[in-house]
Amino acid sequence: MKKRARGTILGIAVLGLLGGGWFGYQQVFTKGLDHLPSKVCDNAAKRETVIRVLPDTRSAKEGAKPENPGRNFSFYCHIYTSGDSILSGEVQVQDSSAKAWADYYRGYGGTDEGEVERVSLKDVQALSKTHMSSVYTPCVPRGVKAAEASQAYALVTEVRVIGKSRTNGLALRQALTDFAYQITQRAYELGECQPTRTFAGELPRYVAN
């Protein structure tokens, strides 16, 4: 009986060490995204949205950079991981109608990027293909007159995941679109876009066919 008891205690101890080791492994090698700020890219996008896109990683770095106020305004955002997966996006003022924007992205990446999913909320529109999403938002930037546009001034946001992603299919498209919409709102503020607007909390959801 004593030998059996000692064996049982030893087994429990080994399991405890293994369990503690696994917990430690998870904390050190897989929780890098949890160490990002609650909002990344100059307080633009939610960390939870990033986690919906990128896989577990040991470490992650984020950064953002606005450039060139006025008609050449742009806003760049990236999250790099130690696992070589990258989530990146840029928002740029462009002279483009909503139709020209949509036509461009229908052919973006060819058939390898899959069919287009598309949603809209009033004049803000979004679309997604397999590994990228784009958002179109009317915006007349600071110091620019709307009449100067040959089509229409707008913020065009494009985001993509490079390398492995946490999910795929419609769930990935939705997460990428949510990320694009969030950095669009920050860019709208930084670019001092007109007219002033209140953004909805989220865009309509994609629906599986």
C-alpha positions as CSV (number, residue, x, y, z in Angstrom):
1,M,0.0,0.0,0.0
2,K,2.8,2.4,0.9
3,K,4.5,1.8,-2.5
4,R,1.2,2.4,-4.3
5,A,0.7,5.6,-2.3
6,R,4.2,6.9,-3.1
7,G,3.6,6.0,-6.8
8,T,0.3,7.9,-6.8
9,I,1.9,11.0,-5.2
10,L,4.8,10.9,-7.6
11,G,2.3,10.6,-10.6
12,I,0.4,13.6,-9.3
13,A,3.6,15.6,-8.9
14,V,4.7,14.8,-12.4
15,L,1.3,15.8,-13.8
16,G,1.5,19.0,-11.9
17,L,4.9,19.8,-13.3
18,L,3.7,19.0,-16.8
19,G,0.6,21.1,-16.4
20,G,2.7,24.0,-15.0
21,G,5.2,23.6,-17.8
22,W,2.4,23.8,-20.4
23,F,0.9,26.8,-18.7
24,G,4.3,28.5,-18.7
25,Y,4.8,27.6,-22.4
26,Q,1.5,29.1,-23.3
27,Q,2.3,32.3,-21.5
28,V,5.8,32.7,-23.0
29,F,5.4,31.3,-26.5
30,T,1.7,31.9,-27.5
31,K,0.4,35.0,-25.8
32,G,2.3,37.8,-27.6
33,L,-0.8,39.3,-29.0
34,D,-2.3,39.7,-25.5
35,H,0.6,42.0,-24.7
36,L,-0.3,44.5,-27.4
37,P,-2.1,47.7,-26.3
38,S,-5.9,47.5,-25.9
39,K,-6.0,49.7,-29.1
40,V,-3.2,49.5,-31.7
41,C,-2.1,51.8,-34.4
42,D,-2.4,55.2,-32.7
43,N,-5.5,54.1,-30.8
44,A,-7.2,53.1,-34.0
45,A,-8.1,49.4,-33.9
46,K,-9.1,47.0,-31.1
47,R,-6.6,44.4,-29.9
48,E,-9.4,41.8,-30.0
49,T,-9.9,42.5,-33.7
50,V,-6.2,41.8,-34.3
51,I,-6.4,38.6,-32.3
52,R,-9.3,37.4,-34.6
53,V,-6.9,37.7,-37.6
54,L,-3.4,36.7,-36.4
55,P,-2.4,33.3,-34.9
56,D,-0.8,32.8,-31.5
57,T,2.7,34.1,-31.4
58,R,5.6,34.6,-28.9
59,S,5.7,38.4,-29.5
60,A,4.1,41.1,-31.6
61,K,4.9,44.7,-32.4
62,E,2.6,47.4,-33.7
63,G,3.0,50.8,-35.2
64,A,1.3,53.5,-37.1
65,K,2.3,56.6,-39.1
66,P,0.2,59.4,-40.7
67,E,1.8,61.3,-43.6
68,N,1.2,64.3,-45.9
69,P,-1.9,66.3,-44.7
70,G,-4.3,67.4,-47.4
71,R,-4.9,65.7,-50.8
72,N,-2.0,63.4,-50.3
73,F,-2.9,62.3,-46.8
74,S,-2.1,58.7,-45.8
75,F,-2.2,56.6,-42.6
76,Y,-0.2,53.4,-42.3
77,C,-0.7,50.7,-39.7
78,H,1.0,47.3,-39.1
79,I,1.3,44.5,-36.6
80,Y,4.3,42.2,-37.0
81,T,4.6,38.9,-35.2
82,S,7.6,36.7,-34.3
83,G,5.8,33.9,-36.3
84,D,6.2,35.9,-39.5
85,S,2.5,36.6,-39.8
86,I,1.7,40.3,-40.6
87,L,-1.4,42.4,-40.5
88,S,-1.0,45.6,-42.3
89,G,-3.1,48.4,-43.8
90,E,-3.0,51.8,-45.3
91,V,-5.6,54.5,-45.7
92,Q,-5.1,57.1,-48.5
93,V,-7.0,60.0,-49.9
94,Q,-7.9,59.1,-53.5
95,D,-9.8,60.8,-56.2
96,S,-12.2,57.9,-57.0
97,S,-15.9,57.3,-57.2
98,A,-17.4,54.4,-55.3
99,K,-18.0,52.6,-58.6
100,A,-14.4,53.0,-59.7
101,W,-13.2,51.7,-56.3
102,A,-15.4,48.6,-56.5
103,D,-14.5,47.9,-60.1
104,Y,-10.8,47.9,-59.2
105,Y,-11.2,45.5,-56.4
106,R,-13.3,43.1,-58.3
107,G,-10.2,42.3,-60.3
108,Y,-7.8,42.6,-57.4
109,G,-5.5,39.6,-57.1
110,G,-7.3,37.7,-59.9
111,T,-9.3,34.6,-59.3
112,D,-6.8,33.4,-56.6
113,E,-8.3,36.0,-54.3
114,G,-11.8,34.6,-54.6
115,E,-15.2,36.2,-55.0
116,V,-16.0,39.6,-53.6
117,E,-18.1,40.0,-50.4
118,R,-19.6,43.5,-50.2
119,V,-21.6,45.5,-47.6
120,S,-22.5,49.2,-47.1
121,L,-23.9,51.6,-44.6
122,K,-25.1,54.8,-46.2
123,D,-22.1,56.1,-48.1
124,V,-19.5,54.0,-46.4
125,Q,-18.8,50.8,-48.3
126,A,-16.7,47.7,-47.7
127,L,-15.6,44.7,-49.6
128,S,-13.4,41.7,-49.0
129,K,-11.6,39.0,-51.0
130,T,-9.8,36.0,-49.5
131,H,-6.9,37.7,-47.6
132,M,-7.7,41.4,-47.9
133,S,-10.4,43.9,-47.3
134,S,-11.1,47.5,-48.4
135,V,-13.3,50.3,-47.1
136,Y,-14.4,53.3,-49.1
137,T,-15.4,56.5,-47.2
138,P,-16.2,59.9,-48.8
139,C,-13.7,62.5,-47.4
140,V,-12.7,65.9,-48.5
141,P,-9.4,66.4,-46.7
142,R,-8.2,69.6,-45.0
143,G,-7.4,72.5,-47.3
144,V,-9.0,70.8,-50.4
145,K,-12.2,71.8,-52.2
146,A,-14.6,69.0,-53.2
147,A,-15.0,70.6,-56.6
148,E,-11.3,70.0,-57.4
149,A,-11.9,66.2,-57.7
150,S,-12.3,64.7,-61.1
151,Q,-14.5,62.1,-59.5
152,A,-14.8,62.4,-55.7
153,Y,-12.4,62.6,-52.9
154,A,-12.5,59.6,-50.5
155,L,-10.5,57.6,-48.0
156,V,-9.7,54.2,-49.5
157,T,-8.5,51.7,-46.9
158,E,-6.8,48.4,-47.8
159,V,-5.7,45.8,-45.3
160,R,-4.3,42.3,-45.7
161,V,-2.9,39.4,-43.7
162,I,0.5,38.0,-44.9
163,G,1.5,34.5,-43.8
164,K,-0.7,32.4,-41.6
165,S,-4.0,33.6,-40.1
166,R,-6.0,32.4,-37.1
167,T,-9.0,31.6,-39.2
168,N,-10.1,31.7,-42.8
169,G,-13.2,32.0,-45.1
170,L,-15.9,34.4,-44.1
171,A,-14.7,34.8,-40.5
172,L,-11.3,36.0,-41.8
173,R,-12.9,38.4,-44.3
174,Q,-15.1,39.8,-41.5
175,A,-12.2,40.3,-39.1
176,L,-10.2,42.1,-41.8
177,T,-13.1,44.3,-42.7
178,D,-13.6,45.2,-39.1
179,F,-9.9,46.1,-38.8
180,A,-10.1,48.2,-42.0
181,Y,-13.2,50.0,-40.7
182,Q,-11.5,50.8,-37.4
183,I,-8.4,52.3,-38.9
184,T,-10.6,54.2,-41.4
185,Q,-12.2,56.0,-38.5
186,R,-8.9,57.1,-37.0
187,A,-7.7,58.2,-40.4
188,Y,-10.8,60.3,-41.0
189,E,-10.0,62.1,-37.8
190,L,-6.3,62.6,-38.5
191,G,-7.0,63.7,-42.0
192,E,-9.5,66.3,-40.8
193,C,-12.0,65.0,-43.3
194,Q,-15.2,66.9,-44.2
195,P,-18.0,66.6,-43.7
196,T,-17.8,65.7,-40.0
197,R,-19.5,62.4,-39.3
198,T,-20.4,60.0,-36.6
199,F,-19.4,56.4,-37.5
200,A,-21.6,53.5,-36.6
201,G,-20.1,51.0,-34.2
202,E,-19.7,48.4,-37.0
203,L,-20.6,47.8,-40.6
204,P,-23.3,45.2,-41.5
205,R,-22.1,41.7,-41.2
206,Y,-21.2,39.5,-44.2
207,V,-23.7,36.7,-44.7
208,A,-22.8,33.2,-45.9
209,N,-24.4,32.3,-49.3
